[in-house]
Amino acid sequence: MDVRLLLVEKVAASAAIGLLIGLEREWAHKEAGVRSFAITALLGTLAWLVSPTLAFVQVGIIIMAILLVNFFSMVKDHPVEITTSLALALTNILGILVGMGDFFIAFTCAIVITALLSWKTEIVAFTSKLKVSEIRGTLLMGFITAVVYPLLPDSYIDPWNIINPRSIWFTVIIVSALNFVNYVLLRQLGMRGMKYSAILGGLVNSAATSALLGQELKASPEFAVAAPSYFLLADLAMIVRNGALVAIFSWAAGPQASLAVLVVLGPMLVVAAIISLIIYLSSRRKPQQPSQDPKLTSPLAVRSVLNFGLLFLSLTVVSGVAQRFFGAIGFLAVVVLGALASAAASSVLVGTHIQMHLITAGPAAIAIYFASVVGLIENVVIFYIVTRNRQICLRLALFSLLIVLAGGAAIALIGLFGL
């Protein structure tokens, strides 16, 4: 490539990065704007092209200049622009990266920096709603990922090749992270966005969401109009979660098992979505504003993480032993019974057994079907215990039966044609 053309590209890229970040700062009415950021980026690029030593020296000069400007601002009782100062220093480093030829890293970082600067309001609003338990949960997530996981042995510790501590803990990390993301989103939305809360709640814990919807119905009788629709949305989210967990943990063994699970759960999802849509369209009247926020506990509390880890370990051991002595029937029984405690744990168990080639696609699809059926029945029972509303619960039971029959028909098709 022509050297002069490459130099032109570096100068243009450096100026573009400075302009991108500078435009956001200009829009935010900061003193350092488009020109300052563009010149700072170009300074880094040109300094590197002249000499790497000069580039490192000018970084120090830039930092000293930023410190002096902020010092004089403090002396004059002006606010210190820490964020803008850091962005300016980073822009200079990005200019050096462009001079080195790392265009991808430079532009990626520039986009991330600009996004963080422009999302100040949203980030402040998001963090203001966080609880201490959720911040501690984030720290716990980092601890179990970066500290505990590398210390565990990556080999089977039993003579039957059932228990692999690192593999089991990795499962705990993945499920806890997914649940925590959904939980934080649910906390941010609150019960104001009931449709979204029902879906996110179903992804976190459909049984707890059923109880919440039941409590809302007791507090607001007018909520009876929309309760069935939201209940089915939680069921739909639970089925999606079960299928997704199987796919995540079984994908390494090939897509066949995921396809079999999709064939079974797909009709159930379609039926649940259609029924929920029909109920929603048939009741245009808006329900009363929900009166309470969700009270789901953080899935990254120490007790929650340990409970899930112990439950999954127990299911892994019991299912491994049952499969050795009773074959696929024993494994299926463990999955169904385990779904009473946690359908998510049973779904992960199915996925990991597929990954280890302990079961094939057909038995896996049947197992996740019955685990989902247990979840559907459990949700109706919990809703009835909370509300004691026989009329609505009978409707929900009928809707759940239609969903179950759709999956059963798919199971029959797999048995006839094979998959």
TORKOL-4160 file (C-alpha; in steps of 0.2 Angstrom, whole numbers, padded with zeros to 4 digits, m for minus):
419
<pt num="1" X="0000" Y="0000" Z="0000"/>
<pt num="2" X="0006" Y="0017" Z="m0004"/>
<pt num="3" X="0014" Y="0025" Z="0011"/>
<pt num="4" X="0007" Y="0043" Z="0008"/>
<pt num="5" X="m0011" Y="0035" Z="0006"/>
<pt num="6" X="m0009" Y="0026" Z="0023"/>
<pt num="7" X="m0003" Y="0042" Z="0031"/>
<pt num="8" X="m0019" Y="0051" Z="0024"/>
<pt num="9" X="m0030" Y="0037" Z="0031"/>
<pt num="10" X="m0022" Y="0039" Z="0048"/>
<pt num="11" X="m0024" Y="0058" Z="0049"/>
<pt num="12" X="m0042" Y="0056" Z="0043"/>
<pt num="13" X="m0046" Y="0042" Z="0055"/>
<pt num="14" X="m0038" Y="0052" Z="0070"/>
<pt num="15" X="m0048" Y="0068" Z="0065"/>
<pt num="16" X="m0064" Y="0058" Z="0064"/>
<pt num="17" X="m0062" Y="0050" Z="0081"/>
<pt num="18" X="m0059" Y="0068" Z="0088"/>
<pt num="19" X="m0074" Y="0075" Z="0080"/>
<pt num="20" X="m0085" Y="0061" Z="0085"/>
<pt num="21" X="m0081" Y="0063" Z="0104"/>
<pt num="22" X="m0079" Y="0082" Z="0102"/>
<pt num="23" X="m0097" Y="0083" Z="0095"/>
<pt num="24" X="m0104" Y="0075" Z="0110"/>
<pt num="25" X="m0095" Y="0087" Z="0122"/>
<pt num="26" X="m0100" Y="0102" Z="0111"/>
<pt num="27" X="m0118" Y="0096" Z="0112"/>
<pt num="28" X="m0116" Y="0095" Z="0131"/>
<pt num="29" X="m0110" Y="0113" Z="0131"/>
<pt num="30" X="m0092" Y="0109" Z="0138"/>
<pt num="31" X="m0078" Y="0121" Z="0135"/>
<pt num="32" X="m0068" Y="0107" Z="0127"/>
<pt num="33" X="m0077" Y="0104" Z="0111"/>
<pt num="34" X="m0075" Y="0098" Z="0093"/>
<pt num="35" X="m0059" Y="0108" Z="0089"/>
<pt num="36" X="m0050" Y="0103" Z="0106"/>
<pt num="37" X="m0054" Y="0084" Z="0104"/>
<pt num="38" X="m0049" Y="0084" Z="0085"/>
<pt num="39" X="m0033" Y="0093" Z="0089"/>
<pt num="40" X="m0029" Y="0081" Z="0103"/>
<pt num="41" X="m0032" Y="0066" Z="0093"/>
<pt num="42" X="m0021" Y="0072" Z="0079"/>
<pt num="43" X="m0007" Y="0077" Z="0091"/>
<pt num="44" X="m0006" Y="0059" Z="0097"/>
<pt num="45" X="m0006" Y="0052" Z="0079"/>
<pt num="46" X="0007" Y="0064" Z="0073"/>
<pt num="47" X="0018" Y="0062" Z="0088"/>
<pt num="48" X="0018" Y="0043" Z="0086"/>
<pt num="49" X="0022" Y="0045" Z="0067"/>
<pt num="50" X="0037" Y="0056" Z="0071"/>
<pt num="51" X="0043" Y="0045" Z="0086"/>
<pt num="52" X="0036" Y="0033" Z="0099"/>
<pt num="53" X="0046" Y="0042" Z="0112"/>
<pt num="54" X="0039" Y="0058" Z="0107"/>
<pt num="55" X="0021" Y="0051" Z="0108"/>
<pt num="56" X="0024" Y="0045" Z="0126"/>
<pt num="57" X="0031" Y="0062" Z="0131"/>
<pt num="58" X="0017" Y="0072" Z="0124"/>
<pt num="59" X="0004" Y="0060" Z="0133"/>
<pt num="60" X="0013" Y="0066" Z="0149"/>
<pt num="61" X="0012" Y="0085" Z="0143"/>
<pt num="62" X="m0007" Y="0083" Z="0139"/>
<pt num="63" X="m0010" Y="0075" Z="0156"/>
<pt num="64" X="m0001" Y="0089" Z="0165"/>
<pt num="65" X="m0010" Y="0102" Z="0155"/>
<pt num="66" X="m0027" Y="0094" Z="0160"/>
<pt num="67" X="m0022" Y="0094" Z="0178"/>
<pt num="68" X="m0016" Y="0113" Z="0178"/>
<pt num="69" X="m0033" Y="0118" Z="0169"/>
<pt num="70" X="m0043" Y="0109" Z="0182"/>
<pt num="71" X="m0032" Y="0116" Z="0196"/>
<pt num="72" X="m0035" Y="0134" Z="0191"/>
<pt num="73" X="m0054" Y="0130" Z="0189"/>
<pt num="74" X="m0054" Y="0124" Z="0207"/>
<pt num="75" X="m0045" Y="0140" Z="0212"/>
<pt num="76" X="m0058" Y="0151" Z="0203"/>
<pt num="77" X="m0072" Y="0140" Z="0211"/>
<pt num="78" X="m0077" Y="0133" Z="0194"/>
<pt num="79" X="m0083" Y="0115" Z="0193"/>
<pt num="80" X="m0070" Y="0102" Z="0189"/>
<pt num="81" X="m0073" Y="0094" Z="0172"/>
<pt num="82" X="m0066" Y="0076" Z="0177"/>
<pt num="83" X="m0076" Y="0067" Z="0164"/>
<pt num="84" X="m0072" Y="0078" Z="0150"/>
<pt num="85" X="m0053" Y="0078" Z="0155"/>
<pt num="86" X="m0053" Y="0059" Z="0155"/>
<pt num="87" X="m0061" Y="0059" Z="0138"/>
<pt num="88" X="m0048" Y="0071" Z="0132"/>
<pt num="89" X="m0034" Y="0061" Z="0138"/>
<pt num="90" X="m0041" Y="0045" Z="0131"/>
<pt num="91" X="m0044" Y="0054" Z="0114"/>
<pt num="92" X="m0025" Y="0058" Z="0114"/>
<pt num="93" X="m0021" Y="0039" Z="0117"/>
<pt num="94" X="m0034" Y="0034" Z="0103"/>
<pt num="95" X="m0024" Y="0045" Z="0091"/>
<pt num="96" X="m0008" Y="0036" Z="0096"/>
<pt num="97" X="m0017" Y="0019" Z="0092"/>
<pt num="98" X="m0022" Y="0026" Z="0075"/>
<pt num="99" X="m0004" Y="0031" Z="0072"/>
<pt num="100" X="0001" Y="0013" Z="0077"/>
<pt num="101" X="m0012" Y="0006" Z="0064"/>
<pt num="102" X="m0025" Y="m0001" Z="0076"/>
<pt num="103" X="m0040" Y="0007" Z="0068"/>
<pt num="104" X="m0052" Y="m0006" Z="0075"/>
<pt num="105" X="m0048" Y="m0004" Z="0093"/>
<pt num="106" X="m0047" Y="0015" Z="0091"/>
<pt num="107" X="m0064" Y="0017" Z="0083"/>
<pt num="108" X="m0072" Y="0004" Z="0095"/>
<pt num="109" X="m0066" Y="0013" Z="0110"/>
<pt num="110" X="m0071" Y="0030" Z="0102"/>
<pt num="111" X="m0089" Y="0024" Z="0100"/>
<pt num="112" X="m0089" Y="0017" Z="0118"/>
<pt num="113" X="m0083" Y="0033" Z="0125"/>
<pt num="114" X="m0096" Y="0043" Z="0115"/>
<pt num="115" X="m0110" Y="0032" Z="0121"/>
<pt num="116" X="m0105" Y="0033" Z="0139"/>
<pt num="117" X="m0104" Y="0052" Z="0138"/>
<pt num="118" X="m0121" Y="0054" Z="0129"/>
<pt num="119" X="m0130" Y="0042" Z="0141"/>
<pt num="120" X="m0126" Y="0051" Z="0157"/>
<pt num="121" X="m0144" Y="0054" Z="0161"/>
<pt num="122" X="m0149" Y="0036" Z="0158"/>
<pt num="123" X="m0135" Y="0029" Z="0168"/>
<pt num="124" X="m0138" Y="0041" Z="0183"/>
<pt num="125" X="m0157" Y="0036" Z="0182"/>
<pt num="126" X="m0152" Y="0018" Z="0181"/>
<pt num="127" X="m0139" Y="0018" Z="0195"/>
<pt num="128" X="m0151" Y="0028" Z="0207"/>
<pt num="129" X="m0163" Y="0014" Z="0207"/>
<pt num="130" X="m0150" Y="0000" Z="0212"/>
<pt num="131" X="m0151" Y="m0007" Z="0230"/>
<pt num="132" X="m0136" Y="m0011" Z="0240"/>
<pt num="133" X="m0140" Y="m0029" Z="0238"/>
<pt num="134" X="m0139" Y="m0028" Z="0219"/>
<pt num="135" X="m0122" Y="m0019" Z="0220"/>
<pt num="136" X="m0116" Y="m0033" Z="0232"/>
<pt num="137" X="m0123" Y="m0045" Z="0220"/>
<pt num="138" X="m0113" Y="m0038" Z="0206"/>
<pt num="139" X="m0097" Y="m0039" Z="0217"/>
<pt num="140" X="m0102" Y="m0057" Z="0221"/>
<pt num="141" X="m0104" Y="m0061" Z="0202"/>
<pt num="142" X="m0086" Y="m0055" Z="0199"/>
<pt num="143" X="m0080" Y="m0065" Z="0214"/>
<pt num="144" X="m0088" Y="m0082" Z="0209"/>
<pt num="145" X="m0082" Y="m0079" Z="0191"/>
<pt num="146" X="m0064" Y="m0072" Z="0193"/>
<pt num="147" X="m0059" Y="m0080" Z="0210"/>
<pt num="148" X="m0069" Y="m0096" Z="0213"/>
<pt num="149" X="m0070" Y="m0103" Z="0195"/>
<pt num="150" X="m0051" Y="m0104" Z="0191"/>
<pt num="151" X="m0048" Y="m0113" Z="0208"/>
<pt num="152" X="m0060" Y="m0127" Z="0204"/>
<pt num="153" X="m0053" Y="m0143" Z="0196"/>
<pt num="154" X="m0057" Y="m0146" Z="0178"/>
<pt num="155" X="m0059" Y="m0165" Z="0179"/>
<pt num="156" X="m0071" Y="m0178" Z="0186"/>
<pt num="157" X="m0069" Y="m0181" Z="0204"/>
<pt num="158" X="m0080" Y="m0197" Z="0206"/>
<pt num="159" X="m0077" Y="m0214" Z="0198"/>
<pt num="160" X="m0093" Y="m0213" Z="0188"/>
<pt num="161" X="m0088" Y="m0197" Z="0179"/>
<pt num="162" X="m0103" Y="m0187" Z="0185"/>
<pt num="163" X="m0096" Y="m0173" Z="0195"/>
<pt num="164" X="m0085" Y="m0160" Z="0187"/>
<pt num="165" X="m0083" Y="m0145" Z="0199"/>
<pt num="166" X="m0078" Y="m0132" Z="0186"/>
<pt num="167" X="m0091" Y="m0137" Z="0174"/>
<pt num="168" X="m0105" Y="m0136" Z="0187"/>
<pt num="169" X="m0099" Y="m0120" Z="0194"/>
<pt num="170" X="m0098" Y="m0113" Z="0176"/>
<pt num="171" X="m0116" Y="m0117" Z="0174"/>
<pt num="172" X="m0120" Y="m0108" Z="0191"/>
<pt num="173" X="m0111" Y="m0093" Z="0184"/>
<pt num="174" X="m0121" Y="m0093" Z="0167"/>
<pt num="175" X="m0138" Y="m0095" Z="0175"/>
<pt num="176" X="m0135" Y="m0083" Z="0189"/>
<pt num="177" X="m0129" Y="m0069" Z="0176"/>
<pt num="178" X="m0144" Y="m0072" Z="0165"/>
<pt num="179" X="m0156" Y="m0071" Z="0180"/>
<pt num="180" X="m0147" Y="m0056" Z="0187"/>
<pt num="181" X="m0148" Y="m0046" Z="0171"/>
<pt num="182" X="m0167" Y="m0050" Z="0170"/>
<pt num="183" X="m0169" Y="m0046" Z="0188"/>
<pt num="184" X="m0161" Y="m0028" Z="0186"/>
<pt num="185" X="m0171" Y="m0024" Z="0171"/>
<pt num="186" X="m0187" Y="m0030" Z="0181"/>
<pt num="187" X="m0182" Y="m0019" Z="0195"/>
<pt num="188" X="m0179" Y="m0004" Z="0183"/>
<pt num="189" X="m0196" Y="m0006" Z="0175"/>
<pt num="190" X="m0206" Y="m0010" Z="0191"/>
<pt num="191" X="m0224" Y="m0014" Z="0189"/>
<pt num="192" X="m0228" Y="0001" Z="0179"/>
<pt num="193" X="m0223" Y="m0008" Z="0163"/>
<pt num="194" X="m0233" Y="m0024" Z="0168"/>
<pt num="195" X="m0231" Y="m0033" Z="0151"/>
<pt num="196" X="m0213" Y="m0031" Z="0152"/>
<pt num="197" X="m0212" Y="m0036" Z="0170"/>
<pt num="198" X="m0222" Y="m0051" Z="0167"/>
<pt num="199" X="m0210" Y="m0057" Z="0153"/>
<pt num="200" X="m0195" Y="m0053" Z="0163"/>
<pt num="201" X="m0202" Y="m0060" Z="0179"/>
<pt num="202" X="m0206" Y="m0076" Z="0169"/>
<pt num="203" X="m0188" Y="m0077" Z="0164"/>
<pt num="204" X="m0181" Y="m0075" Z="0182"/>
<pt num="205" X="m0194" Y="m0085" Z="0191"/>
<pt num="206" X="m0211" Y="m0089" Z="0184"/>
<pt num="207" X="m0218" Y="m0096" Z="0200"/>
<pt num="208" X="m0214" Y="m0080" Z="0210"/>
<pt num="209" X="m0221" Y="m0069" Z="0195"/>
<pt num="210" X="m0238" Y="m0079" Z="0197"/>
<pt num="211" X="m0238" Y="m0075" Z="0215"/>
<pt num="212" X="m0235" Y="m0057" Z="0211"/>
<pt num="213" X="m0249" Y="m0056" Z="0199"/>
<pt num="214" X="m0261" Y="m0065" Z="0211"/>
<pt num="215" X="m0256" Y="m0052" Z="0224"/>
<pt num="216" X="m0260" Y="m0038" Z="0212"/>
<pt num="217" X="m0277" Y="m0046" Z="0208"/>
<pt num="218" X="m0281" Y="m0046" Z="0226"/>
<pt num="219" X="m0276" Y="m0028" Z="0229"/>
<pt num="220" X="m0285" Y="m0022" Z="0213"/>
<pt num="221" X="m0301" Y="m0032" Z="0207"/>
<pt num="222" X="m0301" Y="m0022" Z="0191"/>
<pt num="223" X="m0284" Y="m0030" Z="0186"/>
<pt num="224" X="m0294" Y="m0046" Z="0183"/>
<pt num="225" X="m0297" Y="m0040" Z="0165"/>
<pt num="226" X="m0278" Y="m0041" Z="0161"/>
<pt num="227" X="m0272" Y="m0054" Z="0173"/>
<pt num="228" X="m0274" Y="m0069" Z="0162"/>
<pt num="229" X="m0265" Y="m0061" Z="0148"/>
<pt num="230" X="m0250" Y="m0056" Z="0159"/>
<pt num="231" X="m0250" Y="m0073" Z="0167"/>
<pt num="232" X="m0248" Y="m0081" Z="0150"/>
<pt num="233" X="m0234" Y="m0069" Z="0145"/>
<pt num="234" X="m0225" Y="m0075" Z="0161"/>
<pt num="235" X="m0228" Y="m0093" Z="0155"/>
<pt num="236" X="m0222" Y="m0089" Z="0138"/>
<pt num="237" X="m0206" Y="m0082" Z="0145"/>
<pt num="238" X="m0204" Y="m0097" Z="0156"/>
<pt num="239" X="m0205" Y="m0109" Z="0141"/>
<pt num="240" X="m0193" Y="m0098" Z="0131"/>
<pt num="241" X="m0180" Y="m0098" Z="0145"/>
<pt num="242" X="m0181" Y="m0117" Z="0147"/>
<pt num="243" X="m0178" Y="m0119" Z="0128"/>
<pt num="244" X="m0164" Y="m0106" Z="0128"/>
<pt num="245" X="m0155" Y="m0114" Z="0143"/>
<pt num="246" X="m0155" Y="m0131" Z="0134"/>
<pt num="247" X="m0149" Y="m0123" Z="0118"/>
<pt num="248" X="m0135" Y="m0113" Z="0127"/>
<pt num="249" X="m0128" Y="m0128" Z="0136"/>
<pt num="250" X="m0130" Y="m0141" Z="0122"/>
<pt num="251" X="m0125" Y="m0131" Z="0107"/>
<pt num="252" X="m0107" Y="m0138" Z="0108"/>
<pt num="253" X="m0114" Y="m0156" Z="0104"/>
<pt num="254" X="m0123" Y="m0149" Z="0088"/>
<pt num="255" X="m0139" Y="m0141" Z="0084"/>
<pt num="256" X="m0150" Y="m0157" Z="0083"/>
<pt num="257" X="m0155" Y="m0156" Z="0101"/>
<pt num="258" X="m0159" Y="m0138" Z="0100"/>
<pt num="259" X="m0170" Y="m0141" Z="0084"/>
<pt num="260" X="m0179" Y="m0155" Z="0093"/>
<pt num="261" X="m0183" Y="m0144" Z="0108"/>
<pt num="262" X="m0188" Y="m0130" Z="0096"/>
<pt num="263" X="m0200" Y="m0142" Z="0088"/>
<pt num="264" X="m0208" Y="m0147" Z="0105"/>
<pt num="265" X="m0208" Y="m0130" Z="0113"/>
<pt num="266" X="m0212" Y="m0120" Z="0097"/>
<pt num="267" X="m0230" Y="m0125" Z="0096"/>
<pt num="268" X="m0232" Y="m0121" Z="0115"/>
<pt num="269" X="m0225" Y="m0104" Z="0112"/>
<pt num="270" X="m0236" Y="m0101" Z="0097"/>
<pt num="271" X="m0252" Y="m0106" Z="0107"/>
<pt num="272" X="m0247" Y="m0096" Z="0122"/>
<pt num="273" X="m0244" Y="m0080" Z="0112"/>
<pt num="274" X="m0260" Y="m0082" Z="0102"/>
<pt num="275" X="m0271" Y="m0085" Z="0118"/>
<pt num="276" X="m0263" Y="m0070" Z="0126"/>
<pt num="277" X="m0265" Y="m0059" Z="0111"/>
<pt num="278" X="m0284" Y="m0064" Z="0110"/>
<pt num="279" X="m0286" Y="m0060" Z="0128"/>
<pt num="280" X="m0278" Y="m0043" Z="0126"/>
<pt num="281" X="m0288" Y="m0038" Z="0110"/>
<pt num="282" X="m0304" Y="m0043" Z="0118"/>
<pt num="283" X="m0302" Y="m0032" Z="0133"/>
<pt num="284" X="m0297" Y="m0014" Z="0127"/>
<pt num="285" X="m0301" Y="m0007" Z="0144"/>
<pt num="286" X="m0285" Y="m0003" Z="0153"/>
<pt num="287" X="m0282" Y="m0011" Z="0170"/>
<pt num="288" X="m0280" Y="m0001" Z="0186"/>
<pt num="289" X="m0262" Y="0005" Z="0188"/>
<pt num="290" X="m0253" Y="m0008" Z="0198"/>
<pt num="291" X="m0251" Y="m0004" Z="0216"/>
<pt num="292" X="m0235" Y="m0013" Z="0221"/>
<pt num="293" X="m0217" Y="m0016" Z="0214"/>
<pt num="294" X="m0210" Y="m0033" Z="0212"/>
<pt num="295" X="m0203" Y="m0041" Z="0227"/>
<pt num="296" X="m0192" Y="m0054" Z="0219"/>
<pt num="297" X="m0176" Y="m0057" Z="0229"/>
<pt num="298" X="m0159" Y="m0055" Z="0220"/>
<pt num="299" X="m0153" Y="m0070" Z="0211"/>
<pt num="300" X="m0135" Y="m0065" Z="0216"/>
<pt num="301" X="m0138" Y="m0065" Z="0234"/>
<pt num="302" X="m0126" Y="m0078" Z="0242"/>
<pt num="303" X="m0140" Y="m0089" Z="0248"/>
<pt num="304" X="m0148" Y="m0089" Z="0231"/>
<pt num="305" X="m0132" Y="m0093" Z="0222"/>
<pt num="306" X="m0127" Y="m0107" Z="0234"/>
<pt num="307" X="m0145" Y="m0114" Z="0234"/>
<pt num="308" X="m0145" Y="m0115" Z="0215"/>
<pt num="309" X="m0128" Y="m0123" Z="0215"/>
<pt num="310" X="m0132" Y="m0136" Z="0228"/>
<pt num="311" X="m0149" Y="m0140" Z="0219"/>
<pt num="312" X="m0140" Y="m0142" Z="0202"/>
<pt num="313" X="m0126" Y="m0152" Z="0210"/>
<pt num="314" X="m0139" Y="m0163" Z="0218"/>
<pt num="315" X="m0149" Y="m0165" Z="0202"/>
<pt num="316" X="m0133" Y="m0169" Z="0193"/>
<pt num="317" X="m0128" Y="m0183" Z="0205"/>
<pt num="318" X="m0146" Y="m0190" Z="0206"/>
<pt num="319" X="m0149" Y="m0190" Z="0187"/>
<pt num="320" X="m0132" Y="m0198" Z="0184"/>
<pt num="321" X="m0136" Y="m0212" Z="0196"/>
<pt num="322" X="m0154" Y="m0214" Z="0190"/>
<pt num="323" X="m0148" Y="m0214" Z="0172"/>
<pt num="324" X="m0135" Y="m0228" Z="0175"/>
<pt num="325" X="m0148" Y="m0239" Z="0184"/>
<pt num="326" X="m0164" Y="m0235" Z="0175"/>
<pt num="327" X="m0159" Y="m0227" Z="0159"/>
<pt num="328" X="m0169" Y="m0213" Z="0151"/>
<pt num="329" X="m0184" Y="m0216" Z="0161"/>
<pt num="330" X="m0174" Y="m0213" Z="0177"/>
<pt num="331" X="m0166" Y="m0197" Z="0170"/>
<pt num="332" X="m0184" Y="m0191" Z="0165"/>
<pt num="333" X="m0191" Y="m0193" Z="0182"/>
<pt num="334" X="m0177" Y="m0183" Z="0190"/>
<pt num="335" X="m0179" Y="m0169" Z="0178"/>
<pt num="336" X="m0198" Y="m0168" Z="0181"/>
<pt num="337" X="m0196" Y="m0169" Z="0200"/>
<pt num="338" X="m0182" Y="m0156" Z="0199"/>
<pt num="339" X="m0193" Y="m0144" Z="0189"/>
<pt num="340" X="m0204" Y="m0143" Z="0205"/>
<pt num="341" X="m0190" Y="m0134" Z="0213"/>
<pt num="342" X="m0182" Y="m0125" Z="0198"/>
<pt num="343" X="m0187" Y="m0128" Z="0180"/>
<pt num="344" X="m0172" Y="m0118" Z="0175"/>
<pt num="345" X="m0161" Y="m0131" Z="0184"/>
<pt num="346" X="m0169" Y="m0145" Z="0175"/>
<pt num="347" X="m0167" Y="m0136" Z="0159"/>
<pt num="348" X="m0148" Y="m0134" Z="0162"/>
<pt num="349" X="m0147" Y="m0152" Z="0167"/>
<pt num="350" X="m0155" Y="m0157" Z="0151"/>
<pt num="351" X="m0143" Y="m0146" Z="0141"/>
<pt num="352" X="m0127" Y="m0152" Z="0150"/>
<pt num="353" X="m0132" Y="m0171" Z="0148"/>
<pt num="354" X="m0134" Y="m0168" Z="0129"/>
<pt num="355" X="m0117" Y="m0159" Z="0129"/>
<pt num="356" X="m0109" Y="m0175" Z="0137"/>
<pt num="357" X="m0118" Y="m0186" Z="0125"/>
<pt num="358" X="m0128" Y="m0195" Z="0139"/>
<pt num="359" X="m0145" Y="m0192" Z="0131"/>
<pt num="360" X="m0150" Y="m0190" Z="0113"/>
<pt num="361" X="m0161" Y="m0176" Z="0105"/>
<pt num="362" X="m0178" Y="m0186" Z="0107"/>
<pt num="363" X="m0177" Y="m0190" Z="0126"/>
<pt num="364" X="m0170" Y="m0172" Z="0129"/>
<pt num="365" X="m0185" Y="m0164" Z="0120"/>
<pt num="366" X="m0197" Y="m0175" Z="0130"/>
<pt num="367" X="m0188" Y="m0171" Z="0146"/>
<pt num="368" X="m0189" Y="m0152" Z="0143"/>
<pt num="369" X="m0207" Y="m0154" Z="0138"/>
<pt num="370" X="m0212" Y="m0162" Z="0154"/>
<pt num="371" X="m0202" Y="m0149" Z="0164"/>
<pt num="372" X="m0211" Y="m0135" Z="0156"/>
<pt num="373" X="m0228" Y="m0144" Z="0159"/>
<pt num="374" X="m0223" Y="m0145" Z="0178"/>
<pt num="375" X="m0220" Y="m0126" Z="0178"/>
<pt num="376" X="m0236" Y="m0122" Z="0169"/>
<pt num="377" X="m0246" Y="m0133" Z="0182"/>
<pt num="378" X="m0236" Y="m0125" Z="0197"/>
<pt num="379" X="m0240" Y="m0108" Z="0191"/>
<pt num="380" X="m0259" Y="m0111" Z="0190"/>
<pt num="381" X="m0258" Y="m0119" Z="0207"/>
<pt num="382" X="m0249" Y="m0104" Z="0215"/>
<pt num="383" X="m0260" Y="m0091" Z="0207"/>
<pt num="384" X="m0275" Y="m0100" Z="0214"/>
<pt num="385" X="m0268" Y="m0102" Z="0232"/>
<pt num="386" X="m0264" Y="m0083" Z="0232"/>
<pt num="387" X="m0281" Y="m0077" Z="0224"/>
<pt num="388" X="m0294" Y="m0091" Z="0228"/>
<pt num="389" X="m0302" Y="m0084" Z="0212"/>
<pt num="390" X="m0309" Y="m0101" Z="0205"/>
<pt num="391" X="m0316" Y="m0093" Z="0189"/>
<pt num="392" X="m0300" Y="m0085" Z="0183"/>
<pt num="393" X="m0290" Y="m0100" Z="0188"/>
<pt num="394" X="m0301" Y="m0112" Z="0178"/>
<pt num="395" X="m0298" Y="m0101" Z="0163"/>
<pt num="396" X="m0280" Y="m0101" Z="0166"/>
<pt num="397" X="m0280" Y="m0120" Z="0168"/>
<pt num="398" X="m0289" Y="m0122" Z="0152"/>
<pt num="399" X="m0277" Y="m0111" Z="0143"/>
<pt num="400" X="m0262" Y="m0120" Z="0151"/>
<pt num="401" X="m0270" Y="m0137" Z="0145"/>
<pt num="402" X="m0271" Y="m0130" Z="0127"/>
<pt num="403" X="m0252" Y="m0126" Z="0128"/>
<pt num="404" X="m0248" Y="m0143" Z="0135"/>
<pt num="405" X="m0258" Y="m0152" Z="0121"/>
<pt num="406" X="m0249" Y="m0142" Z="0108"/>
<pt num="407" X="m0232" Y="m0148" Z="0115"/>
<pt num="408" X="m0239" Y="m0166" Z="0116"/>
<pt num="409" X="m0244" Y="m0166" Z="0098"/>
<pt num="410" X="m0227" Y="m0161" Z="0094"/>
<pt num="411" X="m0220" Y="m0175" Z="0104"/>
<pt num="412" X="m0231" Y="m0187" Z="0095"/>
<pt num="413" X="m0224" Y="m0180" Z="0078"/>
<pt num="414" X="m0207" Y="m0183" Z="0084"/>
<pt num="415" X="m0211" Y="m0201" Z="0089"/>
<pt num="416" X="m0219" Y="m0204" Z="0072"/>
<pt num="417" X="m0206" Y="m0196" Z="0060"/>
<pt num="418" X="m0191" Y="m0196" Z="0072"/>
<pt num="419" X="m0179" Y="m0181" Z="0074"/>
